[in-house]
């Protein structure tokens, strides 16, 4: 047998034993394509219709995403985080009183918001989320959101409070269990 002839049909590779074999549809495969020497497909996976795999339909979790946290879990973590920042704020604001108490209380509130945003952005968990066992992630790919998105989300919670706190209640009946702020920055809270 010469070096230029195709290898014999071995029956295990789906009917094609080499890049020179013609397929039943009459198309010749690319002779320069990489063949996996172990007899299994390799390279880029193919999907029906070509392109990328199907994405989750609207209102459904992306493939591989853990279950979404329920409203009670979200409210519990928010309450814990609010106490961690709110108690020092209240002690300074009302304990000291006057303009000094207002300024110190405001400073503690701002530092608390930045710290909680940092925790959300770098680990996906604030102390309250750690206790409850939930995590904040990007909706599209399930990755940590980053500080900027986490801080923006925290500021956007103002909009959750405007219509009689309706935005904070929204996860109770929303399909993706998101607040208005979550919808704006495309985040979800999951229960790993």
SERO-4910 file (N, C-alpha, C, O; in steps of 0.05 Angstrom, whole numbers):
BEGIN
 pado doro    nc1    nc2    nc3   cac1   cac2   cac3    cc1    cc2    cc3    oc1    oc2    oc3
  Unk    A     17    -23      0      0      0      0     18     25      0     37     26     16
  Unk    A     12     44    -17     29     68    -18     20     88      3     -1     85     15
  Unk    A     37    109      8     31    129     28      8    147     19     -4    161     36
  Unk    A      1    148     -6    -18    167    -16    -46    156    -16    -65    171    -24
  Unk    A    -51    132     -9    -77    120     -9    -91    124     18    -78    124     38
  Unk    A   -117    127     17   -131    130     42   -130    105     59   -128     83     48
  Unk    A   -130    108     85   -130     84    102   -156     68     99   -176     79     90
  Unk    A   -156     43    104   -179     26    100   -202     34    119   -197     45    141
  Unk    A   -226     28    111   -250     33    128   -248     15    152   -245    -10    150
  Unk    A   -251     27    177   -250     11    200   -277      7    214   -278     -9    233
  Unk    A   -297     20    205   -324     16    215   -330     30    242   -353     32    250
  Unk    A   -309     39    256   -314     50    283   -316     81    282   -324     93    302
  Unk    A   -309     93    260   -309    122    260   -332    134    245   -330    155    233
  Unk    A   -354    120    244   -378    131    232   -378    130    202   -391    146    189
  Unk    A   -362    113    189   -363    110    160   -340    125    147   -337    121    123
  Unk    A   -326    141    160   -304    156    147   -278    149    162   -276    153    186
  Unk    A   -259    140    147   -234    132    159   -212    152    155   -191    150    168
  Unk    A   -216    171    138   -195    191    134   -206    216    121   -229    216    113
  Unk    A   -190    237    118   -199    262    107   -205    260     77   -217    279     66
  Unk    A   -196    239     64   -201    237     35   -226    223     27   -235    223      4
  Unk    A   -238    210     46   -263    194     42   -286    212     35   -289    233     48
  Unk    A   -302    205     15   -326    221      8   -348    213     27   -352    189     33
  Unk    A   -364    233     35   -387    226     52   -411    220     34   -411    227     11
  Unk    A   -432    207     45   -455    198     29   -469    222     16   -483    218     -4
  Unk    A   -468    245     27   -482    268     16   -467    280     -8   -478    298    -21
  Unk    A   -444    269    -14   -430    279    -38   -411    302    -33   -400    313    -51
  Unk    A   -407    309     -7   -389    330     -1   -363    319      8   -362    299     22
  Unk    A   -341    331      0   -315    322      8   -306    338     32   -306    362     31
  Unk    A   -298    324     54   -289    339     77   -263    353     72   -248    346     53
  Unk    A   -256    372     87   -232    388     85   -208    370     92   -206    360    114
  Unk    A   -189    366     73   -167    348     78   -147    360     99   -130    346    109
  Unk    A   -150    386    105   -132    399    123   -143    400    152   -130    410    170
  Unk    A   -167    390    156   -179    391    182   -164    372    201   -154    351    192
  Unk    A   -164    378    226   -151    362    246   -168    337    253   -192    340    257
  Unk    A   -156    314    253   -170    290    261   -160    281    288   -136    283    294
  Unk    A   -178    273    305   -170    264    332   -160    235    329   -175    218    320
  Unk    A   -135    229    338   -124    202    334   -138    181    352   -133    157    348
  Unk    A   -154    189    371   -167    170    389   -195    162    379   -209    148    394
  Unk    A   -203    170    356   -228    161    344   -252    175    355   -275    166    349
  Unk    A   -249    197    369   -272    212    379   -270    240    367   -249    250    360
  Unk    A   -293    253    367   -294    281    356   -277    299    373   -274    295    397
  Unk    A   -267    319    361   -251    338    376   -255    366    364   -271    370    346
  Unk    A   -241    385    374   -243    412    364   -268    426    374   -277    421    396
  Unk    A   -278    443    357   -302    459    364   -326    442    362   -331    429    341
  Unk    A   -343    442    383   -367    425    381   -387    437    361   -389    461    357
  Unk    A   -401    419    348   -421    428    329   -449    426    341   -454    407    357
  Unk    A   -466    444    335   -493    445    345   -512    444    322   -506    454    300
  Unk    A   -536    434    327   -555    433    305   -559    461    294   -565    480    309
  Unk    A   -557    464    268   -561    490    256   -536    507    256   -536    529    246
  Unk    A   -514    497    268   -489    512    269   -490    533    290   -510    537    304
  Unk    A   -469    548    293   -468    570    312   -463    561    340   -448    542    345
  Unk    A   -476    575    359   -472    570    387   -495    553    398   -516    551    386
  Unk    A   -490    542    422   -512    526    434   -535    545    441   -532    569    445
  Unk    A   -559    533    443   -582    549    450   -579    561    477   -568    549    496
  Unk    A   -589    586    480   -589    599    505   -616    594    518   -635    587    505
  Unk    A   -617    598    545   -642    594    559   -663    614    549   -656    637    543
  Unk    A   -687    605    547   -709    623    539   -713    644    560   -705    641    583
  Unk    A   -727    666    553   -732    687    572   -747    676    596   -766    661    594
  Unk    A   -737    684    620   -750    675    644   -739    649    655   -746    640    677
  Unk    A   -721    636    640   -709    611    649   -680    616    657   -667    634    647
  Unk    A   -671    600    675   -643    602    684   -624    593    662   -631    575    647
  Unk    A   -601    606    660   -581    596    641   -573    567    648   -574    560    672
  Unk    A   -564    552    629   -556    525    634   -533    524    654   -514    539    652
  Unk    A   -536    506    674   -516    503    694   -517    523    717   -501    521    735
  Unk    A   -536    542    716   -539    561    738   -553    548    762   -573    535    758
  Unk    A   -542    552    786   -556    541    810   -583    553    813   -590    573    800
  Unk    A   -600    542    831   -627    553    835   -626    581    845   -608    589    859
  Unk    A   -646    596    838   -649    624    848   -657    624    877   -672    607    886
  Unk    A   -647    645    891   -654    648    919   -683    658    921   -692    673    904
  Unk    A   -698    648    941   -726    657    944   -726    684    958   -706    694    968
  Unk    A   -750    696    960   -753    722    971   -745    723   1001   -732    742   1009
  Unk    A   -752    702   1016   -744    702   1044   -714    701   1049   -704    715   1067
  Unk    A   -700    687   1032   -671    686   1034   -659    713   1027   -640    722   1040
  Unk    A   -669    725   1007   -660    752    999   -665    772   1021   -648    788   1028
  Unk    A   -690    772   1032   -697    791   1053   -680    786   1078   -672    805   1091
  Unk    A   -675    761   1085   -659    754   1108   -631    765   1106   -620    777   1125
  Unk    A   -618    762   1083   -591    772   1080   -590    802   1080   -572    814   1091
  Unk    A   -611    815   1068   -612    844   1068   -615    855   1097   -603    875   1104
  Unk    A   -632    841   1113   -636    849   1140   -610    848   1156   -603    866   1171
  Unk    A   -595    826   1153   -570    823   1168   -550    845   1159   -537    857   1176
  Unk    A   -548    849   1133   -529    870   1124   -538    898   1133   -521    915   1140
  Unk    A   -564    903   1134   -574    929   1143   -568    933   1173   -562    955   1181
  Unk    A   -569    912   1189   -563    914   1217   -533    920   1221   -525    936   1238
  Unk    A   -516    907   1205   -487    911   1207   -479    940   1202   -462    951   1216
  Unk    A   -492    952   1182   -486    980   1176   -504    999   1191   -495   1020   1200
  Unk    A   -529    991   1196   -549   1009   1208   -545   1015   1238   -550   1037   1247
  Unk    A   -536    995   1253   -532    999   1282   -510   1019   1287   -515   1038   1302
  Unk    A   -486   1017   1275   -466   1038   1280   -475   1065   1270   -470   1086   1283
  Unk    A   -490   1066   1247   -500   1091   1237   -519   1103   1258   -516   1127   1264
  Unk    A   -538   1088   1269   -557   1098   1288   -544   1107   1313   -551   1128   1325
  Unk    A   -524   1092   1323   -510   1100   1348   -496   1127   1344   -498   1144   1361
  Unk    A   -483   1130   1322   -469   1155   1317   -488   1178   1311   -485   1200   1322
  Unk    A   -508   1173   1295   -527   1194   1286   -543   1204   1310   -546   1228   1313
  Unk    A   -554   1186   1326   -572   1194   1347   -558   1195   1374   -567   1210   1392
  Unk    A   -536   1180   1378   -522   1181   1403   -506   1206   1407   -507   1218   1429
  Unk    A   -493   1215   1387   -477   1239   1388   -495   1263   1384   -493   1283   1398
  Unk    A   -513   1261   1365   -531   1282   1359   -518   1306   1345   -494   1306   1340
  Unk    A   -534   1325   1338   -524   1349   1325   -512   1344   1297   -515   1322   1285
  Unk    A   -497   1364   1288   -485   1362   1262   -463   1341   1261   -459   1327   1241
  Unk    A   -448   1338   1283   -426   1318   1285   -438   1290   1282   -426   1273   1267
  Unk    A   -459   1284   1296   -472   1258   1294   -482   1252   1266   -480   1230   1255
  Unk    A   -494   1273   1253   -504   1270   1226   -481   1264   1207   -484   1246   1190
  Unk    A   -459   1279   1209   -437   1275   1191   -423   1248   1195   -418   1234   1176
  Unk    A   -418   1241   1220   -406   1215   1226   -424   1192   1218   -415   1172   1207
  Unk    A   -450   1194   1224   -469   1173   1216   -470   1170   1186   -470   1148   1175
  Unk    A   -470   1193   1171   -470   1192   1142   -444   1179   1131   -445   1164   1112
  Unk    A   -422   1186   1144   -396   1174   1135   -396   1144   1140   -387   1128   1122
  Unk    A   -406   1135   1163   -408   1106   1168   -426   1092   1148   -420   1070   1139
  Unk    A   -449   1105   1142   -467   1094   1122   -454   1091   1094   -458   1071   1081
  Unk    A   -439   1112   1086   -426   1111   1060   -404   1089   1060   -402   1074   1040
  Unk    A   -388   1089   1081   -367   1068   1082   -379   1040   1082   -368   1022   1070
  Unk    A   -401   1037   1096   -415   1011   1097   -425   1003   1069   -422    980   1062
  Unk    A   -436   1022   1055   -446   1016   1027   -423   1009   1009   -426    990    993
  Unk    A   -401   1023   1011   -377   1016    994   -366    989   1002   -360    973    985
  Unk    A   -365    983   1028   -354    957   1037   -372    934   1028   -362    914   1018
  Unk    A   -398    937   1031   -417    916   1022   -415    912    992   -417    890    982
  Unk    A   -412    934    977   -410    932    948   -384    918    940   -383    903    922
  Unk    A   -362    924    955   -337    911    950   -340    880    955   -330    864    939
  Unk    A   -353    873    976   -357    844    982   -374    831    960   -368    810    950
  Unk    A   -396    845    952   -413    835    930   -397    832    904   -399    812    890
  Unk    A   -381    852    898   -367    853    873   -343    833    871   -336    825    849
  Unk    A   -331    826    894   -307    809    893   -313    780    900   -299    762    890
  Unk    A   -333    775    917   -339    748    925   -368    740    919   -374    716    919
  Unk    A   -385    759    913   -413    753    909   -428    750    935   -452    744    934
  Unk    A   -415    753    957   -428    749    983   -421    771   1003   -398    778   1007
  Unk    A   -442    783   1014   -439    801   1037   -440    784   1062   -446    760   1060
  Unk    A   -435    795   1086   -439    778   1110   -467    766   1112   -470    743   1120
  Unk    A   -487    781   1105   -514    771   1106   -519    748   1086   -532    728   1093
  Unk    A   -507    750   1062   -510    729   1043   -495    704   1051   -503    681   1046
  Unk    A   -472    708   1065   -457    684   1075   -474    669   1096   -475    645   1095
  Unk    A   -486    684   1114   -503    671   1134   -526    656   1122   -532    633   1130
  Unk    A   -539    668   1103   -563    656   1090   -555    635   1069   -571    617   1064
  Unk    A   -531    638   1058   -522    619   1038   -530    626   1009   -536    608    994
  Unk    A   -530    652   1003   -537    660    975   -513    675    964   -493    681    978
  Unk    A   -514    680    938   -492    694    924   -503    711    901   -523    703    888
  Unk    A   -491    734    897   -499    753    875   -481    747    851   -456    747    853
  Unk    A   -493    742    827   -478    736    803   -490    750    779   -512    760    780
  Unk    A   -474    752    758   -484    763    733   -503    743    721   -499    719    721
  Unk    A   -525    753    710   -546    736    699   -536    721    674   -543    698    670
  Unk    A   -520    734    658   -512    723    632   -494    699    634   -497    679    620
  Unk    A   -475    700    653   -455    679    653   -449    667    681   -432    649    683
  Unk    A   -463    677    701   -459    666    728   -433    673    741   -424    659    760
  Unk    A   -420    694    733   -395    703    744   -399    725    765   -421    737    766
  Unk    A   -378    730    780   -379    752    800   -383    779    785   -372    782    763
  Unk    A   -398    797    797   -406    821    782   -385    843    781   -386    859    762
  Unk    A   -367    845    799   -347    867    800   -357    890    817   -381    893    821
  Unk    A   -339    906    827   -346    927    845   -364    948    833   -384    956    845
  Unk    A   -358    957    808   -374    978    796   -403    970    793   -421    986    799
  Unk    A   -408    946    783   -436    937    780   -449    934    807   -473    941    811
  Unk    A   -435    923    827   -446    919    854   -453    946    866   -474    949    879
  Unk    A   -436    966    863   -441    992    875   -465   1006    860   -482   1017    873
  Unk    A   -465   1004    834   -487   1015    818   -514   1002    826   -534   1015    828
  Unk    A   -513    975    830   -537    961    838   -547    971    865   -571    975    870
  Unk    A   -528    976    884   -535    985    911   -548   1013    908   -568   1019    922
  Unk    A   -537   1031    891   -549   1057    887   -577   1055    874   -595   1070    881
  Unk    A   -580   1036    856   -605   1033    842   -627   1022    860   -651   1023    853
  Unk    A   -620   1011    883   -640   1002    902   -658   1026    911   -679   1022    922
  Unk    A   -648   1050    907   -665   1074    912   -691   1072    896   -712   1078    906
  Unk    A   -688   1063    871   -712   1059    854   -730   1037    864   -754   1038    860
  Unk    A   -718   1017    877   -735    995    888   -752   1006    911   -774    996    916
  Unk    A   -742   1027    925   -757   1038    948   -777   1059    940   -797   1063    954
  Unk    A   -774   1072    917   -792   1094    909   -821   1087    908   -838   1100    921
  Unk    A   -829   1067    893   -858   1061    891   -867   1044    915   -875   1021    911
  Unk    A   -867   1055    939   -876   1041    963   -861   1015    968   -873    996    977
  Unk    A   -835   1015    963   -818    992    966   -826    968    949   -819    945    955
  Unk    A   -841    973    928   -850    952    911   -827    936    898   -829    912    894
  Unk    A   -805    950    891   -782    937    879   -770    916    897   -759    896    887
  Unk    A   -770    920    923   -759    901    942   -778    876    944   -768    854    950
  Unk    A   -803    880    939   -823    858    940   -823    842    914   -832    819    913
  Unk    A   -814    855    892   -816    844    865   -806    815    863   -818    799    849
  Unk    A   -783    808    876   -773    780    874   -793    759    884   -790    736    877
  Unk    A   -812    767    900   -831    747    910   -848    735    888   -857    712    891
  Unk    A   -853    749    866   -870    738    845   -856    739    817   -867    729    798
  Unk    A   -833    751    816   -819    753    790   -807    726    783   -798    711    799
  Unk    A   -808    720    757   -799    694    747   -769    690    752   -761    667    758
  Unk    A   -753    711    750   -725    709    755   -717    718    784   -694    718    791
  Unk    A   -738    725    799   -734    733    827   -715    757    830   -697    757    846
  Unk    A   -719    777    813   -702    801    812   -717    825    822   -741    828    818
  Unk    A   -702    843    835   -712    870    841   -709    886    816   -698    877    796
  Unk    A   -720    911    817   -716    929    794   -686    934    789   -678    934    766
  Unk    A   -671    937    810   -642    942    808   -629    918    794   -611    922    777
  Unk    A   -636    894    802   -625    870    790   -630    870    760   -613    863    744
  Unk    A   -655    877    752   -662    877    724   -645    897    708   -637    892    685
  Unk    A   -640    920    721   -625    941    707   -596    934    703   -584    941    682
  Unk    A   -584    920    722   -555    913    719   -551    884    712   -528    874    711
  Unk    A   -573    869    707   -572    841    698   -558    823    717   -539    809    710
  Unk    A   -568    823    742   -557    805    763   -578    787    774   -602    793    772
  Unk    A   -570    765    786   -588    747    799   -576    739    826   -551    740    829
  Unk    A   -593    731    845   -583    721    870   -590    691    870   -613    683    867
  Unk    A   -569    675    874   -573    646    872   -568    633    899   -556    645    918
  Unk    A   -577    608    902   -573    592    926   -556    568    917   -566    548    908
  Unk    A   -529    570    921   -511    548    911   -516    522    926   -502    502    920
***
